[in-house]
């Protein structure tokens, strides 16, 4: 499938340009959409800044998953409700379609020692046989050829060429056909650096909780965190009331860790991330349009996949490829009617996507309200539903 064309609202990304269709029609059914907020470029990165007290950063997940708080905001009415994730069925309707990302996080973070005896940590990004690439720290104290002993000797590797930015070529001392299984068995969840463990890391629990209950396709280096809130019971309750479920796959890549290094948003280049949108999901979106339901994207990764594959009639084309779609204020949404998301870091591409969907001024206002009300932020934090 074609990835798309460059839109008039910005020079970056794939997925093309398009229009929102307020009050548009598909077949005999009328559905309402909320127009994407307009924005005059250039958009500056520092416009997406807010002050977050450190105690509002969630370092542990809510238990059970669906006990996390839920901030619901109706964009058309400009009204908010404060509930819990388990209350989601109150805000979805029969005929709506919930689209989830079924990527599975690889537990390929390793801790160990370097030749001097000092500590070392490695995040493996890709692996072919027993050769790979990854981030290793503290990078400045390492040299090509250094041998690292990781996870109490269960994993041993040798550093190859330094690739810059703390990234190295890696050679694992394991048979090529056994290296991936070795990492799967002994590795740790690739938790973000703001989730401090201070030596109290519960490896098995983190591996289980930094993974969605519907994860199926291995390949991500970070979790699609908006999906962490869902339980099998909640998904069953939604289906019982007539909400349909569909899946896409987008493997979250190392670009999720990369800060924006430009002053103007449009100058940022997104890393490519592999995606697949199955035929069944394309059919489900088309059927949702036919019956007048809403397409609800669970997380920015599901949203970007849907919009990468968007068609002018607000359906999607099935396919697979590499997406570099960058959604920021001024870029249109052609498929997604409602967005389920977490609370994101300042000046991040994730926050810019949410601002593109609901408006920068509004989103920053809602974030300030969430902070005042004690919501928890980031990967293990609470959830927001924008309808």
LUMDO-75272 format. One record per residue (C-alpha): residue number from 1; residue in one letter; x, y negated, z negated. Coordinates in nm, 2 decimals. Example, Ala and Ser with C-alpha at 12.3 -4.5 7.8 and 13.67 -1.06 7.14 Angstrom:
# residues 2
SITE     i   aa       xx       yy       zz
SITE     1    a     1.23     0.45    -0.78
SITE     2    s     1.37     0.11    -0.71
END
This chain:
# residues 387
SITE     i   aa       xx       yy       zz
SITE     1    x     0.00     0.00     0.00
SITE     2    x     0.12    -0.35     0.05
SITE     3    x     0.24    -0.51    -0.27
SITE     4    x     0.10    -0.85    -0.17
SITE     5    x     0.19    -1.19    -0.05
SITE     6    x     0.33    -1.50    -0.21
SITE     7    x     0.06    -1.72    -0.33
SITE     8    x     0.03    -2.10    -0.30
SITE     9    x     0.03    -2.15    -0.68
SITE    10    x     0.39    -2.04    -0.74
SITE    11    x     0.69    -1.91    -0.55
SITE    12    x     0.74    -1.60    -0.77
SITE    13    x     0.59    -1.26    -0.80
SITE    14    x     0.38    -1.02    -0.59
SITE    15    x     0.02    -0.95    -0.59
SITE    16    x    -0.07    -1.24    -0.37
SITE    17    x    -0.30    -1.54    -0.39
SITE    18    x    -0.67    -1.52    -0.42
SITE    19    x    -0.97    -1.69    -0.56
SITE    20    x    -1.20    -1.64    -0.86
SITE    21    x    -1.56    -1.60    -0.75
SITE    22    x    -1.78    -1.76    -1.02
SITE    23    x    -2.13    -1.62    -0.99
SITE    24    x    -2.01    -1.40    -0.70
SITE    25    x    -2.19    -1.10    -0.58
SITE    26    x    -2.10    -0.74    -0.51
SITE    27    x    -2.37    -0.53    -0.34
SITE    28    x    -2.70    -0.62    -0.51
SITE    29    x    -2.56    -0.70    -0.85
SITE    30    x    -2.46    -1.04    -0.98
SITE    31    x    -2.18    -1.07    -1.22
SITE    32    x    -2.04    -1.37    -1.40
SITE    33    x    -1.68    -1.46    -1.41
SITE    34    x    -1.50    -1.73    -1.60
SITE    35    x    -1.28    -1.94    -1.36
SITE    36    x    -0.90    -1.92    -1.42
SITE    37    x    -0.79    -2.24    -1.58
SITE    38    x    -0.61    -2.47    -1.34
SITE    39    x    -0.27    -2.61    -1.40
SITE    40    x    -0.05    -2.85    -1.21
SITE    41    x     0.31    -2.73    -1.16
SITE    42    x     0.58    -2.76    -1.27
SITE    43    x     0.50    -2.58    -1.59
SITE    44    x     0.77    -2.61    -1.86
SITE    45    x     0.87    -2.32    -2.08
SITE    46    x     0.87    -2.53    -2.39
SITE    47    x     0.49    -2.59    -2.35
SITE    48    x     0.44    -2.23    -2.48
SITE    49    x     0.58    -2.30    -2.83
SITE    50    x     0.42    -2.25    -3.17
SITE    51    x     0.54    -2.23    -3.52
SITE    52    x     0.50    -1.88    -3.68
SITE    53    x     0.58    -1.82    -4.05
SITE    54    x     0.81    -1.52    -4.08
SITE    55    x     0.56    -1.34    -4.31
SITE    56    x     0.31    -1.33    -4.02
SITE    57    x     0.53    -1.09    -3.83
SITE    58    x     0.40    -0.74    -3.87
SITE    59    x     0.68    -0.50    -3.95
SITE    60    x     0.45    -0.20    -4.02
SITE    61    x     0.14    -0.09    -3.83
SITE    62    x    -0.21    -0.10    -3.98
SITE    63    x    -0.34     0.24    -4.10
SITE    64    x    -0.55     0.37    -3.96
SITE    65    x    -0.48     0.22    -3.62
SITE    66    x    -0.83     0.07    -3.57
SITE    67    x    -0.83    -0.10    -3.91
SITE    68    x    -0.62    -0.39    -3.76
SITE    69    x    -0.80    -0.72    -3.74
SITE    70    x    -0.96    -0.83    -3.42
SITE    71    x    -0.99    -1.19    -3.30
SITE    72    x    -1.27    -1.21    -3.04
SITE    73    x    -1.30    -1.53    -2.83
SITE    74    x    -1.57    -1.60    -2.57
SITE    75    x    -1.41    -1.83    -2.32
SITE    76    x    -1.74    -1.96    -2.16
SITE    77    x    -1.90    -2.05    -2.50
SITE    78    x    -1.57    -2.14    -2.67
SITE    79    x    -1.68    -1.94    -2.97
SITE    80    x    -1.47    -1.70    -3.18
SITE    81    x    -1.55    -1.40    -3.41
SITE    82    x    -1.33    -1.23    -3.66
SITE    83    x    -1.38    -0.85    -3.69
SITE    84    x    -1.17    -0.53    -3.69
SITE    85    x    -1.06    -0.32    -3.40
SITE    86    x    -1.31    -0.05    -3.50
SITE    87    x    -1.58    -0.31    -3.42
SITE    88    x    -1.49    -0.33    -3.05
SITE    89    x    -1.81    -0.14    -2.94
SITE    90    x    -2.01    -0.45    -3.06
SITE    91    x    -1.84    -0.66    -2.79
SITE    92    x    -1.85    -0.43    -2.49
SITE    93    x    -2.15    -0.33    -2.29
SITE    94    x    -2.27    -0.02    -2.11
SITE    95    x    -2.12    -0.03    -1.76
SITE    96    x    -1.80    -0.20    -1.86
SITE    97    x    -1.47    -0.04    -1.77
SITE    98    x    -1.18    -0.03    -2.01
SITE    99    x    -0.84     0.01    -1.83
SITE   100    x    -0.55     0.15    -2.03
SITE   101    x    -0.18     0.20    -1.96
SITE   102    x    -0.09     0.57    -2.01
SITE   103    x     0.29     0.52    -2.00
SITE   104    x     0.48     0.71    -2.26
SITE   105    x     0.77     0.55    -2.45
SITE   106    x     1.09     0.74    -2.44
SITE   107    x     1.25     0.77    -2.79
SITE   108    x     1.60     0.69    -2.65
SITE   109    x     1.74     0.46    -2.92
SITE   110    x     2.04     0.60    -3.09
SITE   111    x     2.23     0.51    -3.41
SITE   112    x     2.58     0.62    -3.49
SITE   113    x     2.94     0.52    -3.52
SITE   114    x     3.21     0.38    -3.29
SITE   115    x     3.58     0.49    -3.30
SITE   116    x     3.67     0.24    -3.58
SITE   117    x     3.40     0.40    -3.80
SITE   118    x     3.18     0.09    -3.78
SITE   119    x     2.81     0.13    -3.69
SITE   120    x     2.68     0.13    -3.33
SITE   121    x     2.34     0.14    -3.17
SITE   122    x     2.25     0.23    -2.82
SITE   123    x     1.92     0.19    -2.62
SITE   124    x     1.93     0.42    -2.31
SITE   125    x     1.75     0.26    -2.02
SITE   126    x     1.79     0.52    -1.75
SITE   127    x     1.93     0.87    -1.72
SITE   128    x     2.02     1.09    -1.42
SITE   129    x     2.16     1.42    -1.53
SITE   130    x     2.41     1.33    -1.81
SITE   131    x     2.49     0.99    -1.66
SITE   132    x     2.30     0.68    -1.76
SITE   133    x     2.29     0.31    -1.85
SITE   134    x     2.20     0.13    -2.16
SITE   135    x     2.25    -0.15    -2.41
SITE   136    x     2.51    -0.08    -2.68
SITE   137    x     2.59    -0.31    -2.97
SITE   138    x     2.81    -0.45    -3.11
SITE   139    x     2.93    -0.48    -2.75
SITE   140    x     3.22    -0.71    -2.81
SITE   141    x     3.40    -0.45    -3.02
SITE   142    x     3.38    -0.18    -2.76
SITE   143    x     3.60    -0.08    -2.47
SITE   144    x     3.55     0.15    -2.17
SITE   145    x     3.64     0.51    -2.27
SITE   146    x     3.53     0.47    -2.63
SITE   147    x     3.36     0.77    -2.77
SITE   148    x     3.04     0.72    -2.98
SITE   149    x     2.91     0.97    -3.22
SITE   150    x     2.54     0.92    -3.25
SITE   151    x     2.27     1.07    -3.48
SITE   152    x     2.50     1.24    -3.72
SITE   153    x     2.69     1.41    -3.43
SITE   154    x     2.38     1.55    -3.25
SITE   155    x     2.45     1.32    -2.95
SITE   156    x     2.79     1.22    -2.83
SITE   157    x     2.87     0.99    -2.54
SITE   158    x     3.15     0.80    -2.37
SITE   159    x     3.13     0.45    -2.25
SITE   160    x     3.20     0.38    -1.89
SITE   161    x     3.21     0.04    -1.71
SITE   162    x     3.08    -0.26    -1.90
SITE   163    x     2.80    -0.41    -1.69
SITE   164    x     2.76    -0.73    -1.87
SITE   165    x     2.51    -0.86    -2.13
SITE   166    x     2.58    -0.57    -2.36
SITE   167    x     2.49    -0.31    -2.10
SITE   168    x     2.72    -0.02    -2.03
SITE   169    x     2.75     0.29    -1.81
SITE   170    x     2.71     0.60    -2.03
SITE   171    x     2.83     0.96    -2.00
SITE   172    x     2.67     1.21    -2.24
SITE   173    x     2.85     1.52    -2.35
SITE   174    x     2.57     1.75    -2.25
SITE   175    x     2.48     1.96    -1.95
SITE   176    x     2.31     1.75    -1.69
SITE   177    x     1.99     1.95    -1.72
SITE   178    x     1.99     1.92    -2.10
SITE   179    x     2.07     1.55    -2.17
SITE   180    x     1.72     1.42    -2.15
SITE   181    x     1.58     1.68    -2.38
SITE   182    x     1.87     1.60    -2.62
SITE   183    x     1.77     1.24    -2.64
SITE   184    x     1.40     1.33    -2.67
SITE   185    x     1.48     1.55    -2.97
SITE   186    x     1.72     1.33    -3.16
SITE   187    x     1.64     0.97    -3.05
SITE   188    x     1.44     0.70    -3.23
SITE   189    x     1.15     0.48    -3.12
SITE   190    x     1.29     0.17    -2.94
SITE   191    x     1.14    -0.08    -3.20
SITE   192    x     1.18    -0.45    -3.12
SITE   193    x     1.46    -0.62    -3.31
SITE   194    x     1.22    -0.83    -3.52
SITE   195    x     1.09    -0.51    -3.68
SITE   196    x     1.35    -0.47    -3.96
SITE   197    x     1.39    -0.14    -4.13
SITE   198    x     1.69    -0.22    -4.36
SITE   199    x     1.80     0.14    -4.38
SITE   200    x     1.45     0.26    -4.47
SITE   201    x     1.37     0.39    -4.12
SITE   202    x     1.11     0.67    -4.10
SITE   203    x     1.21     0.81    -3.77
SITE   204    x     0.93     1.05    -3.72
SITE   205    x     0.66     0.81    -3.83
SITE   206    x     0.79     0.53    -3.60
SITE   207    x     0.81     0.77    -3.31
SITE   208    x     0.44     0.86    -3.36
SITE   209    x     0.31     0.51    -3.43
SITE   210    x     0.51     0.33    -3.16
SITE   211    x     0.32     0.54    -2.90
SITE   212    x    -0.04     0.52    -2.79
SITE   213    x    -0.27     0.82    -2.85
SITE   214    x    -0.33     0.84    -2.47
SITE   215    x     0.03     0.82    -2.36
SITE   216    x     0.09     1.07    -2.08
SITE   217    x     0.36     0.97    -1.83
SITE   218    x     0.72     0.93    -1.98
SITE   219    x     0.91     0.63    -1.86
SITE   220    x     0.88     0.32    -2.08
SITE   221    x     1.15     0.16    -2.28
SITE   222    x     0.90    -0.02    -2.49
SITE   223    x     0.54     0.04    -2.59
SITE   224    x     0.23    -0.12    -2.42
SITE   225    x     0.15    -0.25    -2.77
SITE   226    x    -0.21    -0.36    -2.71
SITE   227    x    -0.30     0.01    -2.67
SITE   228    x    -0.15     0.11    -3.01
SITE   229    x    -0.48     0.01    -3.19
SITE   230    x    -0.69     0.27    -3.02
SITE   231    x    -0.79     0.60    -3.19
SITE   232    x    -0.95     0.91    -3.02
SITE   233    x    -1.26     0.83    -3.23
SITE   234    x    -1.28     0.47    -3.11
SITE   235    x    -1.24     0.58    -2.75
SITE   236    x    -1.51     0.84    -2.79
SITE   237    x    -1.75     0.59    -2.95
SITE   238    x    -1.70     0.35    -2.65
SITE   239    x    -1.77     0.63    -2.40
SITE   240    x    -2.08     0.73    -2.60
SITE   241    x    -2.23     0.38    -2.56
SITE   242    x    -2.17     0.38    -2.18
SITE   243    x    -1.82     0.21    -2.15
SITE   244    x    -1.61     0.39    -1.90
SITE   245    x    -1.23     0.45    -1.93
SITE   246    x    -0.97     0.44    -1.66
SITE   247    x    -0.59     0.46    -1.66
SITE   248    x    -0.30     0.30    -1.48
SITE   249    x     0.07     0.36    -1.54
SITE   250    x     0.32     0.08    -1.57
SITE   251    x     0.66     0.17    -1.72
SITE   252    x     0.76    -0.12    -1.94
SITE   253    x     1.12    -0.20    -1.85
SITE   254    x     1.41    -0.38    -2.00
SITE   255    x     1.28    -0.70    -1.87
SITE   256    x     1.04    -0.71    -2.16
SITE   257    x     1.34    -0.79    -2.38
SITE   258    x     1.48    -1.07    -2.15
SITE   259    x     1.42    -1.43    -2.26
SITE   260    x     1.34    -1.69    -2.01
SITE   261    x     1.66    -1.88    -1.93
SITE   262    x     1.49    -2.15    -1.72
SITE   263    x     1.33    -2.48    -1.82
SITE   264    x     1.06    -2.45    -1.56
SITE   265    x     0.83    -2.14    -1.56
SITE   266    x     0.81    -2.10    -1.19
SITE   267    x     1.19    -2.05    -1.16
SITE   268    x     1.18    -1.73    -1.37
SITE   269    x     1.22    -1.41    -1.19
SITE   270    x     1.05    -1.10    -1.34
SITE   271    x     1.22    -0.77    -1.35
SITE   272    x     1.07    -0.50    -1.14
SITE   273    x     0.86    -0.24    -1.32
SITE   274    x     0.74     0.09    -1.17
SITE   275    x     0.36     0.13    -1.16
SITE   276    x     0.09     0.36    -1.03
SITE   277    x    -0.28     0.29    -0.99
SITE   278    x    -0.46     0.62    -0.91
SITE   279    x    -0.74     0.67    -0.66
SITE   280    x    -0.98     0.75    -0.95
SITE   281    x    -0.91     0.42    -1.11
SITE   282    x    -0.96     0.23    -0.79
SITE   283    x    -1.29     0.41    -0.75
SITE   284    x    -1.39     0.32    -1.11
SITE   285    x    -1.32    -0.05    -1.05
SITE   286    x    -1.53    -0.05    -0.73
SITE   287    x    -1.81     0.13    -0.92
SITE   288    x    -1.79    -0.13    -1.20
SITE   289    x    -1.83    -0.41    -0.94
SITE   290    x    -2.12    -0.23    -0.79
SITE   291    x    -2.31    -0.21    -1.12
SITE   292    x    -2.22    -0.55    -1.24
SITE   293    x    -1.99    -0.44    -1.53
SITE   294    x    -1.67    -0.61    -1.65
SITE   295    x    -1.32    -0.49    -1.59
SITE   296    x    -1.14    -0.51    -1.93
SITE   297    x    -0.77    -0.48    -1.92
SITE   298    x    -0.60    -0.33    -2.23
SITE   299    x    -0.28    -0.52    -2.26
SITE   300    x    -0.07    -0.74    -2.03
SITE   301    x     0.08    -0.43    -1.85
SITE   302    x    -0.27    -0.30    -1.75
SITE   303    x    -0.36    -0.65    -1.64
SITE   304    x    -0.05    -0.69    -1.43
SITE   305    x    -0.10    -0.35    -1.26
SITE   306    x    -0.46    -0.43    -1.17
SITE   307    x    -0.37    -0.78    -1.04
SITE   308    x    -0.07    -0.64    -0.84
SITE   309    x    -0.32    -0.41    -0.66
SITE   310    x    -0.60    -0.67    -0.63
SITE   311    x    -0.81    -0.71    -0.32
SITE   312    x    -1.00    -1.01    -0.21
SITE   313    x    -1.34    -0.84    -0.30
SITE   314    x    -1.22    -0.81    -0.66
SITE   315    x    -1.15    -0.44    -0.63
SITE   316    x    -0.81    -0.27    -0.63
SITE   317    x    -0.62    -0.06    -0.38
SITE   318    x    -0.46     0.26    -0.52
SITE   319    x    -0.09     0.30    -0.48
SITE   320    x     0.24     0.30    -0.65
SITE   321    x     0.55     0.08    -0.64
SITE   322    x     0.75    -0.18    -0.83
SITE   323    x     0.57    -0.49    -0.96
SITE   324    x     0.73    -0.82    -1.02
SITE   325    x     0.40    -1.00    -1.06
SITE   326    x     0.44    -1.31    -1.29
SITE   327    x     0.11    -1.45    -1.41
SITE   328    x     0.14    -1.80    -1.56
SITE   329    x    -0.10    -2.10    -1.57
SITE   330    x    -0.21    -2.18    -1.22
SITE   331    x    -0.19    -1.82    -1.09
SITE   332    x    -0.53    -1.67    -1.03
SITE   333    x    -0.69    -1.35    -1.17
SITE   334    x    -0.88    -1.15    -0.91
SITE   335    x    -0.98    -0.84    -1.09
SITE   336    x    -0.96    -0.87    -1.47
SITE   337    x    -1.28    -1.01    -1.64
SITE   338    x    -1.17    -0.96    -2.01
SITE   339    x    -0.84    -0.91    -2.17
SITE   340    x    -0.74    -0.71    -2.48
SITE   341    x    -0.40    -0.82    -2.61
SITE   342    x    -0.18    -0.86    -2.91
SITE   343    x    -0.04    -1.19    -3.04
SITE   344    x     0.29    -1.26    -2.85
SITE   345    x     0.62    -1.44    -2.90
SITE   346    x     0.66    -1.81    -2.82
SITE   347    x     0.79    -1.89    -2.47
SITE   348    x     0.74    -1.53    -2.36
SITE   349    x     0.60    -1.42    -2.02
SITE   350    x     0.34    -1.23    -2.22
SITE   351    x     0.21    -1.55    -2.38
SITE   352    x     0.21    -1.72    -2.04
SITE   353    x    -0.01    -1.45    -1.90
SITE   354    x    -0.26    -1.49    -2.18
SITE   355    x    -0.25    -1.87    -2.13
SITE   356    x    -0.30    -1.82    -1.75
SITE   357    x    -0.62    -1.62    -1.84
SITE   358    x    -0.77    -1.85    -2.10
SITE   359    x    -0.58    -2.19    -2.08
SITE   360    x    -0.26    -2.29    -2.26
SITE   361    x    -0.42    -2.55    -2.49
SITE   362    x    -0.69    -2.31    -2.59
SITE   363    x    -0.46    -2.02    -2.65
SITE   364    x    -0.22    -2.22    -2.87
SITE   365    x    -0.53    -2.35    -3.06
SITE   366    x    -0.65    -1.99    -3.12
SITE   367    x    -0.30    -1.89    -3.23
SITE   368    x    -0.29    -2.17    -3.48
SITE   369    x    -0.63    -2.06    -3.61
SITE   370    x    -0.51    -1.69    -3.63
SITE   371    x    -0.20    -1.80    -3.83
SITE   372    x    -0.41    -2.00    -4.07
SITE   373    x    -0.64    -1.70    -4.12
SITE   374    x    -0.36    -1.46    -4.19
SITE   375    x    -0.35    -1.25    -3.87
SITE   376    x    -0.04    -1.04    -3.81
SITE   377    x     0.16    -1.10    -3.50
SITE   378    x     0.37    -0.91    -3.24
SITE   379    x     0.40    -0.54    -3.16
SITE   380    x     0.25    -0.39    -3.49
SITE   381    x     0.02    -0.68    -3.54
SITE   382    x    -0.35    -0.75    -3.49
SITE   383    x    -0.55    -0.77    -3.17
SITE   384    x    -0.73    -1.03    -2.96
SITE   385    x    -1.01    -0.99    -2.71
SITE   386    x    -1.07    -1.26    -2.46
SITE   387    x    -1.41    -1.23    -2.28
END
